[in-house]
Amino acid sequence: MNKYDLTVLVKSDLKETAKEKFVEKMEALVKTLEGRIGKITEMGKKQLAYTIKKQKEAQFLSWVLELPAKSVVQLEKKLINDKEVLRHLVICLHDR
């Protein structure tokens, strides 16, 4: 399994309960993809440099994940189709 850093920008108008449900949904998705979640970081609401899907602000969430390489593509497909997600970025973390 490889380590990945997943950063997700979600709509800023999500209520606290909706954001918690999104985090729980992500944790369940990673577990179904045979992965593990390490550290979760909520970076808060920030103004975007440009409008994305008619949104000027977004909430930034970040996870450190351990996933098999084959599962990253499935994870990205789910994130692309999620209506709450504005943008996402998955980066492979190499241990040196």
Chimera marker file (.cmm) of the C-alpha trace (Angstrom):
<marker_set name="trace">
<marker id="1" x="0.000" y="0.000" z="0.000" r="1" g="1" b="0" radius="0.5"/>
<marker id="2" x="1.116" y="3.502" z="-0.811" r="1" g="1" b="0" radius="0.5"/>
<marker id="3" x="0.608" y="6.666" z="1.205" r="1" g="1" b="0" radius="0.5"/>
<marker id="4" x="-1.407" y="9.454" z="-0.386" r="1" g="1" b="0" radius="0.5"/>
<marker id="5" x="-2.436" y="12.953" z="0.575" r="1" g="1" b="0" radius="0.5"/>
<marker id="6" x="-6.005" y="13.749" z="-0.474" r="1" g="1" b="0" radius="0.5"/>
<marker id="7" x="-7.152" y="17.371" z="-0.433" r="1" g="1" b="0" radius="0.5"/>
<marker id="8" x="-10.802" y="18.122" z="-1.177" r="1" g="1" b="0" radius="0.5"/>
<marker id="9" x="-12.567" y="21.448" z="-1.659" r="1" g="1" b="0" radius="0.5"/>
<marker id="10" x="-16.244" y="21.171" z="-0.724" r="1" g="1" b="0" radius="0.5"/>
<marker id="11" x="-19.001" y="23.739" z="-0.977" r="1" g="1" b="0" radius="0.5"/>
<marker id="12" x="-18.744" y="26.372" z="1.747" r="1" g="1" b="0" radius="0.5"/>
<marker id="13" x="-22.485" y="26.488" z="2.393" r="1" g="1" b="0" radius="0.5"/>
<marker id="14" x="-22.504" y="22.966" z="3.850" r="1" g="1" b="0" radius="0.5"/>
<marker id="15" x="-23.806" y="22.888" z="7.385" r="1" g="1" b="0" radius="0.5"/>
<marker id="16" x="-21.676" y="21.284" z="10.091" r="1" g="1" b="0" radius="0.5"/>
<marker id="17" x="-23.762" y="18.095" z="10.085" r="1" g="1" b="0" radius="0.5"/>
<marker id="18" x="-23.500" y="17.813" z="6.284" r="1" g="1" b="0" radius="0.5"/>
<marker id="19" x="-19.724" y="18.235" z="6.501" r="1" g="1" b="0" radius="0.5"/>
<marker id="20" x="-19.520" y="15.503" z="9.157" r="1" g="1" b="0" radius="0.5"/>
<marker id="21" x="-21.624" y="13.211" z="6.956" r="1" g="1" b="0" radius="0.5"/>
<marker id="22" x="-19.262" y="13.920" z="4.042" r="1" g="1" b="0" radius="0.5"/>
<marker id="23" x="-16.235" y="13.008" z="6.196" r="1" g="1" b="0" radius="0.5"/>
<marker id="24" x="-17.970" y="9.793" z="7.311" r="1" g="1" b="0" radius="0.5"/>
<marker id="25" x="-18.836" y="9.015" z="3.677" r="1" g="1" b="0" radius="0.5"/>
<marker id="26" x="-15.181" y="9.462" z="2.695" r="1" g="1" b="0" radius="0.5"/>
<marker id="27" x="-14.016" y="7.198" z="5.536" r="1" g="1" b="0" radius="0.5"/>
<marker id="28" x="-16.476" y="4.490" z="4.451" r="1" g="1" b="0" radius="0.5"/>
<marker id="29" x="-15.342" y="4.837" z="0.829" r="1" g="1" b="0" radius="0.5"/>
<marker id="30" x="-11.673" y="4.424" z="1.753" r="1" g="1" b="0" radius="0.5"/>
<marker id="31" x="-12.480" y="1.336" z="3.835" r="1" g="1" b="0" radius="0.5"/>
<marker id="32" x="-14.408" y="-0.243" z="0.949" r="1" g="1" b="0" radius="0.5"/>
<marker id="33" x="-11.375" y="0.386" z="-1.262" r="1" g="1" b="0" radius="0.5"/>
<marker id="34" x="-9.249" y="-1.602" z="1.235" r="1" g="1" b="0" radius="0.5"/>
<marker id="35" x="-7.470" y="1.472" z="2.535" r="1" g="1" b="0" radius="0.5"/>
<marker id="36" x="-6.745" y="3.132" z="5.863" r="1" g="1" b="0" radius="0.5"/>
<marker id="37" x="-7.133" y="6.704" z="6.991" r="1" g="1" b="0" radius="0.5"/>
<marker id="38" x="-4.349" y="8.374" z="8.904" r="1" g="1" b="0" radius="0.5"/>
<marker id="39" x="-4.596" y="12.041" z="9.793" r="1" g="1" b="0" radius="0.5"/>
<marker id="40" x="-7.601" y="14.244" z="8.959" r="1" g="1" b="0" radius="0.5"/>
<marker id="41" x="-7.060" y="18.005" z="8.769" r="1" g="1" b="0" radius="0.5"/>
<marker id="42" x="-9.808" y="20.589" z="8.424" r="1" g="1" b="0" radius="0.5"/>
<marker id="43" x="-8.246" y="23.761" z="7.080" r="1" g="1" b="0" radius="0.5"/>
<marker id="44" x="-11.458" y="25.771" z="7.266" r="1" g="1" b="0" radius="0.5"/>
<marker id="45" x="-13.303" y="28.009" z="4.863" r="1" g="1" b="0" radius="0.5"/>
<marker id="46" x="-11.220" y="30.031" z="2.419" r="1" g="1" b="0" radius="0.5"/>
<marker id="47" x="-11.917" y="32.361" z="-0.464" r="1" g="1" b="0" radius="0.5"/>
<marker id="48" x="-11.131" y="30.928" z="-3.880" r="1" g="1" b="0" radius="0.5"/>
<marker id="49" x="-8.958" y="32.717" z="-6.425" r="1" g="1" b="0" radius="0.5"/>
<marker id="50" x="-11.653" y="32.176" z="-9.057" r="1" g="1" b="0" radius="0.5"/>
<marker id="51" x="-15.244" y="30.947" z="-9.117" r="1" g="1" b="0" radius="0.5"/>
<marker id="52" x="-15.721" y="27.164" z="-9.275" r="1" g="1" b="0" radius="0.5"/>
<marker id="53" x="-19.242" y="25.872" z="-9.950" r="1" g="1" b="0" radius="0.5"/>
<marker id="54" x="-20.692" y="29.264" z="-8.945" r="1" g="1" b="0" radius="0.5"/>
<marker id="55" x="-18.884" y="29.124" z="-5.568" r="1" g="1" b="0" radius="0.5"/>
<marker id="56" x="-16.555" y="31.886" z="-4.364" r="1" g="1" b="0" radius="0.5"/>
<marker id="57" x="-15.591" y="30.127" z="-1.097" r="1" g="1" b="0" radius="0.5"/>
<marker id="58" x="-14.840" y="26.524" z="-0.207" r="1" g="1" b="0" radius="0.5"/>
<marker id="59" x="-14.066" y="24.420" z="2.828" r="1" g="1" b="0" radius="0.5"/>
<marker id="60" x="-10.701" y="22.669" z="2.588" r="1" g="1" b="0" radius="0.5"/>
<marker id="61" x="-10.362" y="19.128" z="3.964" r="1" g="1" b="0" radius="0.5"/>
<marker id="62" x="-7.242" y="16.975" z="3.856" r="1" g="1" b="0" radius="0.5"/>
<marker id="63" x="-6.597" y="13.295" z="4.602" r="1" g="1" b="0" radius="0.5"/>
<marker id="64" x="-3.490" y="11.135" z="4.736" r="1" g="1" b="0" radius="0.5"/>
<marker id="65" x="-4.477" y="7.762" z="3.277" r="1" g="1" b="0" radius="0.5"/>
<marker id="66" x="-2.937" y="4.371" z="2.700" r="1" g="1" b="0" radius="0.5"/>
<marker id="67" x="-4.427" y="2.795" z="-0.406" r="1" g="1" b="0" radius="0.5"/>
<marker id="68" x="-3.533" y="0.122" z="-2.929" r="1" g="1" b="0" radius="0.5"/>
<marker id="69" x="-2.474" y="1.740" z="-6.194" r="1" g="1" b="0" radius="0.5"/>
<marker id="70" x="-5.431" y="0.233" z="-8.083" r="1" g="1" b="0" radius="0.5"/>
<marker id="71" x="-7.918" y="1.920" z="-5.732" r="1" g="1" b="0" radius="0.5"/>
<marker id="72" x="-6.810" y="5.502" z="-6.430" r="1" g="1" b="0" radius="0.5"/>
<marker id="73" x="-8.585" y="5.593" z="-9.796" r="1" g="1" b="0" radius="0.5"/>
<marker id="74" x="-11.832" y="4.384" z="-8.198" r="1" g="1" b="0" radius="0.5"/>
<marker id="75" x="-11.502" y="6.987" z="-5.450" r="1" g="1" b="0" radius="0.5"/>
<marker id="76" x="-11.044" y="9.775" z="-8.000" r="1" g="1" b="0" radius="0.5"/>
<marker id="77" x="-14.079" y="8.621" z="-10.002" r="1" g="1" b="0" radius="0.5"/>
<marker id="78" x="-16.232" y="8.816" z="-6.869" r="1" g="1" b="0" radius="0.5"/>
<marker id="79" x="-14.917" y="12.292" z="-6.046" r="1" g="1" b="0" radius="0.5"/>
<marker id="80" x="-15.574" y="13.583" z="-9.571" r="1" g="1" b="0" radius="0.5"/>
<marker id="81" x="-19.201" y="12.426" z="-9.399" r="1" g="1" b="0" radius="0.5"/>
<marker id="82" x="-19.858" y="13.823" z="-5.908" r="1" g="1" b="0" radius="0.5"/>
<marker id="83" x="-21.972" y="16.992" z="-6.064" r="1" g="1" b="0" radius="0.5"/>
<marker id="84" x="-20.513" y="18.447" z="-2.862" r="1" g="1" b="0" radius="0.5"/>
<marker id="85" x="-16.909" y="18.309" z="-4.153" r="1" g="1" b="0" radius="0.5"/>
<marker id="86" x="-15.667" y="21.328" z="-6.086" r="1" g="1" b="0" radius="0.5"/>
<marker id="87" x="-12.092" y="20.110" z="-6.649" r="1" g="1" b="0" radius="0.5"/>
<marker id="88" x="-9.807" y="17.361" z="-5.357" r="1" g="1" b="0" radius="0.5"/>
<marker id="89" x="-6.120" y="16.532" z="-5.508" r="1" g="1" b="0" radius="0.5"/>
<marker id="90" x="-4.453" y="13.204" z="-4.744" r="1" g="1" b="0" radius="0.5"/>
<marker id="91" x="-0.676" y="13.209" z="-4.238" r="1" g="1" b="0" radius="0.5"/>
<marker id="92" x="1.481" y="10.148" z="-3.652" r="1" g="1" b="0" radius="0.5"/>
<marker id="93" x="3.753" y="10.557" z="-0.617" r="1" g="1" b="0" radius="0.5"/>
<marker id="94" x="7.081" y="8.772" z="-1.027" r="1" g="1" b="0" radius="0.5"/>
<marker id="95" x="9.117" y="7.859" z="2.017" r="1" g="1" b="0" radius="0.5"/>
<marker id="96" x="12.754" y="8.651" z="1.530" r="1" g="1" b="0" radius="0.5"/>
<link id1="1" id2="2" r="1" g="1" b="0" radius="0.2"/>
<link id1="2" id2="3" r="1" g="1" b="0" radius="0.2"/>
<link id1="3" id2="4" r="1" g="1" b="0" radius="0.2"/>
<link id1="4" id2="5" r="1" g="1" b="0" radius="0.2"/>
<link id1="5" id2="6" r="1" g="1" b="0" radius="0.2"/>
<link id1="6" id2="7" r="1" g="1" b="0" radius="0.2"/>
<link id1="7" id2="8" r="1" g="1" b="0" radius="0.2"/>
<link id1="8" id2="9" r="1" g="1" b="0" radius="0.2"/>
<link id1="9" id2="10" r="1" g="1" b="0" radius="0.2"/>
<link id1="10" id2="11" r="1" g="1" b="0" radius="0.2"/>
<link id1="11" id2="12" r="1" g="1" b="0" radius="0.2"/>
<link id1="12" id2="13" r="1" g="1" b="0" radius="0.2"/>
<link id1="13" id2="14" r="1" g="1" b="0" radius="0.2"/>
<link id1="14" id2="15" r="1" g="1" b="0" radius="0.2"/>
<link id1="15" id2="16" r="1" g="1" b="0" radius="0.2"/>
<link id1="16" id2="17" r="1" g="1" b="0" radius="0.2"/>
<link id1="17" id2="18" r="1" g="1" b="0" radius="0.2"/>
<link id1="18" id2="19" r="1" g="1" b="0" radius="0.2"/>
<link id1="19" id2="20" r="1" g="1" b="0" radius="0.2"/>
<link id1="20" id2="21" r="1" g="1" b="0" radius="0.2"/>
<link id1="21" id2="22" r="1" g="1" b="0" radius="0.2"/>
<link id1="22" id2="23" r="1" g="1" b="0" radius="0.2"/>
<link id1="23" id2="24" r="1" g="1" b="0" radius="0.2"/>
<link id1="24" id2="25" r="1" g="1" b="0" radius="0.2"/>
<link id1="25" id2="26" r="1" g="1" b="0" radius="0.2"/>
<link id1="26" id2="27" r="1" g="1" b="0" radius="0.2"/>
<link id1="27" id2="28" r="1" g="1" b="0" radius="0.2"/>
<link id1="28" id2="29" r="1" g="1" b="0" radius="0.2"/>
<link id1="29" id2="30" r="1" g="1" b="0" radius="0.2"/>
<link id1="30" id2="31" r="1" g="1" b="0" radius="0.2"/>
<link id1="31" id2="32" r="1" g="1" b="0" radius="0.2"/>
<link id1="32" id2="33" r="1" g="1" b="0" radius="0.2"/>
<link id1="33" id2="34" r="1" g="1" b="0" radius="0.2"/>
<link id1="34" id2="35" r="1" g="1" b="0" radius="0.2"/>
<link id1="35" id2="36" r="1" g="1" b="0" radius="0.2"/>
<link id1="36" id2="37" r="1" g="1" b="0" radius="0.2"/>
<link id1="37" id2="38" r="1" g="1" b="0" radius="0.2"/>
<link id1="38" id2="39" r="1" g="1" b="0" radius="0.2"/>
<link id1="39" id2="40" r="1" g="1" b="0" radius="0.2"/>
<link id1="40" id2="41" r="1" g="1" b="0" radius="0.2"/>
<link id1="41" id2="42" r="1" g="1" b="0" radius="0.2"/>
<link id1="42" id2="43" r="1" g="1" b="0" radius="0.2"/>
<link id1="43" id2="44" r="1" g="1" b="0" radius="0.2"/>
<link id1="44" id2="45" r="1" g="1" b="0" radius="0.2"/>
<link id1="45" id2="46" r="1" g="1" b="0" radius="0.2"/>
<link id1="46" id2="47" r="1" g="1" b="0" radius="0.2"/>
<link id1="47" id2="48" r="1" g="1" b="0" radius="0.2"/>
<link id1="48" id2="49" r="1" g="1" b="0" radius="0.2"/>
<link id1="49" id2="50" r="1" g="1" b="0" radius="0.2"/>
<link id1="50" id2="51" r="1" g="1" b="0" radius="0.2"/>
<link id1="51" id2="52" r="1" g="1" b="0" radius="0.2"/>
<link id1="52" id2="53" r="1" g="1" b="0" radius="0.2"/>
<link id1="53" id2="54" r="1" g="1" b="0" radius="0.2"/>
<link id1="54" id2="55" r="1" g="1" b="0" radius="0.2"/>
<link id1="55" id2="56" r="1" g="1" b="0" radius="0.2"/>
<link id1="56" id2="57" r="1" g="1" b="0" radius="0.2"/>
<link id1="57" id2="58" r="1" g="1" b="0" radius="0.2"/>
<link id1="58" id2="59" r="1" g="1" b="0" radius="0.2"/>
<link id1="59" id2="60" r="1" g="1" b="0" radius="0.2"/>
<link id1="60" id2="61" r="1" g="1" b="0" radius="0.2"/>
<link id1="61" id2="62" r="1" g="1" b="0" radius="0.2"/>
<link id1="62" id2="63" r="1" g="1" b="0" radius="0.2"/>
<link id1="63" id2="64" r="1" g="1" b="0" radius="0.2"/>
<link id1="64" id2="65" r="1" g="1" b="0" radius="0.2"/>
<link id1="65" id2="66" r="1" g="1" b="0" radius="0.2"/>
<link id1="66" id2="67" r="1" g="1" b="0" radius="0.2"/>
<link id1="67" id2="68" r="1" g="1" b="0" radius="0.2"/>
<link id1="68" id2="69" r="1" g="1" b="0" radius="0.2"/>
<link id1="69" id2="70" r="1" g="1" b="0" radius="0.2"/>
<link id1="70" id2="71" r="1" g="1" b="0" radius="0.2"/>
<link id1="71" id2="72" r="1" g="1" b="0" radius="0.2"/>
<link id1="72" id2="73" r="1" g="1" b="0" radius="0.2"/>
<link id1="73" id2="74" r="1" g="1" b="0" radius="0.2"/>
<link id1="74" id2="75" r="1" g="1" b="0" radius="0.2"/>
<link id1="75" id2="76" r="1" g="1" b="0" radius="0.2"/>
<link id1="76" id2="77" r="1" g="1" b="0" radius="0.2"/>
<link id1="77" id2="78" r="1" g="1" b="0" radius="0.2"/>
<link id1="78" id2="79" r="1" g="1" b="0" radius="0.2"/>
<link id1="79" id2="80" r="1" g="1" b="0" radius="0.2"/>
<link id1="80" id2="81" r="1" g="1" b="0" radius="0.2"/>
<link id1="81" id2="82" r="1" g="1" b="0" radius="0.2"/>
<link id1="82" id2="83" r="1" g="1" b="0" radius="0.2"/>
<link id1="83" id2="84" r="1" g="1" b="0" radius="0.2"/>
<link id1="84" id2="85" r="1" g="1" b="0" radius="0.2"/>
<link id1="85" id2="86" r="1" g="1" b="0" radius="0.2"/>
<link id1="86" id2="87" r="1" g="1" b="0" radius="0.2"/>
<link id1="87" id2="88" r="1" g="1" b="0" radius="0.2"/>
<link id1="88" id2="89" r="1" g="1" b="0" radius="0.2"/>
<link id1="89" id2="90" r="1" g="1" b="0" radius="0.2"/>
<link id1="90" id2="91" r="1" g="1" b="0" radius="0.2"/>
<link id1="91" id2="92" r="1" g="1" b="0" radius="0.2"/>
<link id1="92" id2="93" r="1" g="1" b="0" radius="0.2"/>
<link id1="93" id2="94" r="1" g="1" b="0" radius="0.2"/>
<link id1="94" id2="95" r="1" g="1" b="0" radius="0.2"/>
<link id1="95" id2="96" r="1" g="1" b="0" radius="0.2"/>
</marker_set>
